[in-house]
Amino acid sequence: MTPPRNALDAGIAAARLADPVIKHDDGRTHILAPDGFHLQEVTDPNELRGPIKQQLTVDDRASLTNYANRFSDKRSIIVADYDAGTISAHLDWHTDNENGLDRQHACHIATQKLRNSEEYDRWNAIEGEMHMQAAFAEFIEENVADVVDPDQSTLLEICRDLEATQGVSFKSGVRLESGDRTFQYQDETNVKGELVVPTEIKMSIPLYNGEEPIEIRAKFRFRVSPQGLALGIRWHRVEYLRQATFREMATLAADDTKLPVFFGRK
């Protein structure tokens, strides 16, 4: 072997000799032989290839089901984590006690990351805050198709009344027997009138992207101010609906894939 020509060559040679084995991601193995450090393959032809290492995120339950049905086997399970908002198919999970509890790689996972529907996000963006009557009426008009009670014509009429009574002086509201609330007002010319507003609306919208619409209720909130009437909405027990919908989605994914489902987290 020809001596190294300088210190740099000597350092490179020493590094190659210190770790001559090179393992590739595809399972092949090479070794740097001393004779000129030529790369020689020493892969065991009988060695099994490594496991699938894949973590995929899908956008809807149908995609999760299709992917799991393609790659699942007896090891596969579904884990539903409400806190993280995920439903995951662990496709190479550990085997069960009937197969000796063999440890598996558990690195092939398909996860549905729950996303709110566009309709829910729009309404949720104004929930909990008070809005002046003109801005609130404009929002209702743009999203009236989501509301099932009151009917759309009644709701649009309320919106027109809200827009027409800008700048008037409102008095405190009175709850009617029907549950609606009436507000008395007086304009600059001392003309008096009444504005009737429902105390609750019902919507039919999906909570999560890709899911079917469900009925959601929201309570109207009112506040009389010197600037006019302020309105807002407050969800009614929507968190219970979100939890129930999540559990139903995970159960449907388990039914469609024939895999056991576990509610919790790793």
C-alpha positions in Angstrom: 0.0 0.0 0.0 1.4 3.4 -1.0 2.1 5.6 2.1 -0.1 8.6 2.6 1.3 11.7 0.8 0.5 14.1 3.6 -1.2 14.5 6.9 -4.6 15.1 5.2 -4.4 11.8 3.4 -3.4 10.1 6.6 -6.4 11.5 8.4 -8.8 10.4 5.7 -7.3 6.9 5.6 -7.6 6.6 9.4 -11.2 7.7 9.3 -12.1 5.2 6.7 -10.4 2.4 8.7 -12.1 3.4 11.9 -15.6 2.9 10.4 -15.3 0.9 7.2 -18.9 -0.5 7.2 -21.6 1.6 5.4 -25.3 0.7 5.7 -27.8 2.1 3.2 -31.4 2.9 3.8 -32.4 0.2 1.3 -30.9 -2.5 3.4 -27.6 -3.0 1.4 -24.3 -3.0 3.2 -20.8 -2.0 1.8 -17.4 -2.1 3.3 -14.3 0.0 2.5 -11.6 -2.5 1.8 -8.0 -1.5 2.5 -6.8 -2.0 -1.1 -7.3 1.6 -2.3 -10.5 1.8 -0.2 -12.6 0.4 -2.9 -16.3 0.0 -2.0 -17.2 -3.7 -1.9 -20.8 -5.0 -1.2 -21.1 -7.5 1.6 -24.9 -7.5 1.9 -26.3 -10.7 3.3 -28.6 -11.9 0.4 -30.8 -13.7 3.0 -31.3 -10.6 5.2 -34.9 -9.4 5.4 -35.6 -5.8 4.4 -36.5 -3.3 7.1 -40.0 -2.3 8.1 -42.1 0.4 6.4 -41.4 3.7 8.0 -44.3 6.0 7.0 -46.4 8.5 8.9 -49.1 9.9 6.7 -51.7 12.6 7.5 -55.0 12.5 5.8 -57.7 15.2 5.6 -60.9 13.1 6.0 -62.3 9.9 7.4 -62.8 8.3 4.0 -59.1 8.7 3.2 -58.1 7.1 6.5 -60.4 4.2 5.9 -59.1 3.6 2.4 -55.5 3.8 3.4 -56.0 1.5 6.4 -57.9 -1.1 4.4 -55.0 -1.2 1.9 -52.2 -1.8 4.5 -53.8 -3.2 7.6 -53.4 -6.8 9.0 -54.0 -8.6 12.3 -51.6 -6.3 14.1 -53.4 -3.0 13.1 -55.5 -0.9 15.6 -57.1 2.6 15.7 -56.3 5.1 18.4 -58.6 8.1 18.9 -57.2 11.0 20.9 -59.8 13.7 21.4 -57.4 16.1 23.1 -55.1 16.0 20.1 -57.9 15.9 17.6 -56.6 12.8 15.9 -57.8 9.4 14.7 -54.8 7.2 13.9 -54.5 3.8 12.2 -51.4 2.1 13.7 -50.8 -0.4 11.0 -47.9 -2.4 12.3 -48.8 -2.3 16.0 -47.6 -5.0 18.4 -49.2 -8.4 18.1 -51.7 -9.7 20.6 -51.2 -12.3 23.3 -52.5 -15.1 21.0 -49.3 -14.5 19.0 -46.9 -14.2 21.9 -47.0 -10.4 22.2 -44.2 -10.0 19.7 -42.8 -6.5 19.6 -43.3 -4.7 16.3 -41.7 -1.6 14.8 -45.0 0.5 15.1 -43.8 3.1 12.7 -46.4 2.8 9.9 -49.2 5.2 10.9 -52.0 7.0 9.0 -53.5 9.9 11.0 -56.6 11.9 10.4 -56.0 15.3 11.9 -59.5 16.7 12.6 -60.2 20.1 11.0 -63.3 22.2 11.7 -65.7 22.7 8.9 -65.7 26.0 7.1 -69.3 26.7 8.3 -68.4 26.0 12.0 -65.3 28.2 11.8 -67.3 31.2 10.4 -69.9 31.1 13.2 -67.3 30.3 15.9 -65.3 33.4 14.9 -68.2 35.7 16.1 -69.2 33.5 19.0 -68.9 35.0 22.5 -68.5 38.6 21.3 -71.0 41.5 20.9 -71.4 43.2 17.5 -73.3 46.3 16.6 -76.6 45.6 14.9 -75.5 46.5 11.3 -72.4 44.3 11.3 -74.4 41.5 13.0 -77.2 41.7 10.5 -74.7 41.6 7.6 -73.1 38.5 8.9 -76.5 36.8 9.4 -77.5 37.7 5.8 -74.3 36.1 4.4 -74.8 32.9 6.4 -78.5 32.5 6.5 -78.4 29.3 4.6 -76.9 27.6 7.7 -79.9 28.4 9.8 -83.0 26.1 10.0 -84.9 27.9 12.8 -86.2 30.6 12.5 -86.8 30.0 8.8 -84.7 32.0 6.4 -87.4 34.5 5.4 -88.1 35.4 9.0 -84.4 35.7 9.8 -83.9 38.0 6.7 -86.8 40.2 7.8 -85.1 40.5 11.3 -81.9 41.5 9.6 -83.7 44.2 7.6 -85.3 45.5 10.8 -81.8 45.6 12.4 -80.4 47.6 9.5 -83.4 50.0 9.4 -83.2 50.8 13.1 -79.6 52.0 13.2 -79.2 55.2 15.2 -82.4 54.9 17.2 -82.6 54.9 21.0 -83.4 51.5 22.3 -84.9 50.6 25.7 -84.4 47.4 27.6 -86.0 44.3 26.1 -88.9 42.3 27.3 -89.2 38.5 26.9 -92.4 37.4 25.2 -94.4 34.2 25.9 -93.0 32.8 22.7 -89.5 33.1 24.0 -88.6 35.9 21.7 -87.4 39.3 23.0 -88.9 42.6 22.0 -87.0 45.9 22.2 -88.8 49.3 22.2 -87.1 52.1 20.4 -87.6 55.8 19.6 -86.0 57.7 16.7 -85.0 61.4 16.4 -88.5 62.4 15.4 -90.0 60.7 18.5 -91.5 57.9 16.4 -91.7 54.8 18.6 -91.5 51.2 17.5 -90.7 47.6 18.5 -88.1 45.2 17.3 -88.6 41.5 18.0 -85.6 39.2 18.0 -85.5 35.5 18.7 -83.5 34.3 21.8 -82.2 31.2 20.0 -81.3 30.0 16.5 -80.8 26.5 15.3 -78.2 25.7 12.6 -77.6 22.6 10.5 -73.8 22.5 9.8 -71.0 20.0 10.0 -68.7 20.3 12.9 -65.7 18.7 11.2 -64.5 18.8 7.6 -66.0 16.0 5.5 -68.7 15.0 8.0 -72.5 15.3 7.7 -74.4 18.4 9.1 -75.9 18.1 12.5 -78.2 20.4 14.4 -76.4 23.0 16.6 -78.1 25.6 18.8 -76.9 29.0 19.7 -78.3 31.5 22.1 -78.7 35.2 21.1 -77.2 37.7 23.4 -78.3 41.4 23.6 -77.1 44.6 25.1 -78.6 48.0 24.8 -76.0 50.8 24.5 -75.9 54.5 23.7 -74.6 53.5 20.2 -77.5 51.2 19.6 -78.3 47.5 20.0 -75.4 45.1 20.3 -76.0 41.4 19.5 -74.0 38.2 19.7 -74.4 34.4 19.9 -73.3 31.9 22.5 -73.0 28.2 21.7 -75.3 25.9 23.6 -73.6 22.7 24.8 -71.5 22.5 21.6 -68.6 20.9 23.3 -70.8 17.8 24.1 -71.7 17.7 20.5 -68.1 17.8 19.4 -67.1 15.0 21.7 -70.0 12.8 20.6 -69.3 13.5 17.0 -65.6 12.6 17.5 -66.5 9.3 19.2 -68.9 8.5 16.3 -66.3 9.3 13.7 -63.7 7.0 15.4 -66.3 4.2 15.8 -67.3 4.5 12.1 -63.6 4.3 11.1 -63.3 1.1 13.2 -66.4 -0.3 11.6 -65.3 0.5 8.1 -61.8 -1.0 8.6 -62.8 -3.9 10.9 -60.1 -2.7 13.3 -60.4 -2.4 17.1 -60.5 1.2 18.3 -59.0 2.5 21.6 -59.9 6.0 23.0 -56.8 7.6 24.6 -53.2 8.5 23.7 -49.8 6.9 23.4 
